[in-house]
Amino acid sequence: MFDDFSLRHIPTLLVATTTTFQGLMPFWNVEYAIEELGLPKRIAVFKEAHPVKIFSLARLSILGALMFMFYFQKTLPEADIMMVFMGTYLGVVESYVCWR
């Protein structure tokens, strides 16, 4: 399975692992997942916010699972494209949110 492994595969595996397993966090403790995002406790205990967080991180875990799929199918250009788009889009969005 890791016959063709090289050091340049580490970023792909790191991003795939963190996005897949971070997306599963709210299934066990949604309040912790909301607070881990940096939102205050008053929002974390607000029950109406829980489904929103679960849905958003479920989508994120799907992206991580797709990256794993591309990696294990040895279609690394597709995984690279996903990383570029995720990094660019999420970087812009997170920068905007932090700026606001």
N, C-alpha and C positions, 0 to 999 in steps of 0.2 A: 504494500500500500504506500509506503514512504520511500520507494526505491529512487524516485526522481526528486526527492525533497532537496531544496536549497534554502539558503538564508533569505532570499527574496520572497519566499512564501510566507514568512512570519507575519508581515503586516496583514495579509489576507486572512490568515488563520486567527490572528488577534482580533481583528474587526468582526469576523464571523462569530467568534466565541462570545465576545462581549455583547454584541447586539442580540444574539440568540438568547443568552441566559439573562440579560438585563430585562428583556421583554417578558420573561416568565415570572419576574419578581412580584408583580401585583396579584398574581393568582394565590400567593401565600399570605402576603401582608400588604394590602393596597395602601394603607395609611403610611407605612414606612416608605413605600415607593414614591408617594407624593411628596413626603418630606425630604427624601433623598434628592428630588428635583430642585429643592430649595424653597418650596412653598411653605407658608406658615402652618402651624398645627391646626388653626381654625379652618383652613381649607381641607387639610388631610382628614379631619373627622366629619366633614360635610359629605353625607352619604351619596348625594347626587353627583359628586365629583368622581366617585369610584368607578362607575362604568366607563366614563370618558378616559380615565387613565388606563384601565384594562384594555380598552379597544386600541388606544394609541400604541401602547407597548406590545400588544399582540401583533400589530402590523410591523413593528420594528423587528420582532423575533422572526417573522416570516422572511424579512430581508436577510437576516443572518443565516437562516436555514438555506435560502437560495444561494448565498455565497458558499456555504459548505457544499451544496450540491454541485455548483460549478467547479469548485476546487477538486472534488473527488471524481468528477467526470473528466478532469484534466482540460477544462475549457477556461484557462486562466485569463484570456482576453475579456471574456464576459464578466468575470469576477472583478477585473480591473476597471471595467466600465462602470460597474455598480459602485465601486469604491469612489471613483471620481465624481459621479453624480450625487451619491450620498454625502460625500465630504463637502462638495461645493454647495449643494442645496442646504444641508443641515448647518454648515458653517455660516451661510448668509442668514438663515432664520435665527440661529442662536445669537449671532452678532446683533441682529436687529432687536431681539427680545432683551438682551443685556443692555443695549443702548437705551431702550425705552424704559 
